[in-house]
Amino acid sequence: MKKAMQSTSLDAYKSIDLSRQEKIILGALATLGSRATNRQIAKYTGWETSTVSGRMNDLFKSGKVIINRKVKDKETNRTVIEWAQNILK
């Protein structure tokens, strides 16, 4: 299922030095209100959570995303990271 991308998503997609998957994840994060968990991004993109987790780890190491806060996942009842775009990078 394709979804229309907002201009913020397109801006994130055009970021340089990122893999295709990282660009898609940043676009999804922007579309989801600039804050989301791995599971929320996985649902949006249709990817496995493990795929998103690996790319988020890379984006975190490069400073493109930051930890916004820890939240309870409503489906698993586990504490998970809610990521946010690093607007300073």
Secondary structure, DSSP 4 states (H G I P E B T S, - for coil): ---PPPHHHHHHHT-SS--HHHHHHHHHHHHTTSEEEHHHHHHHHT--HHHHHHHHHHHHHTTSEEEEEEEE-TTT--EEEEEEE-TT-
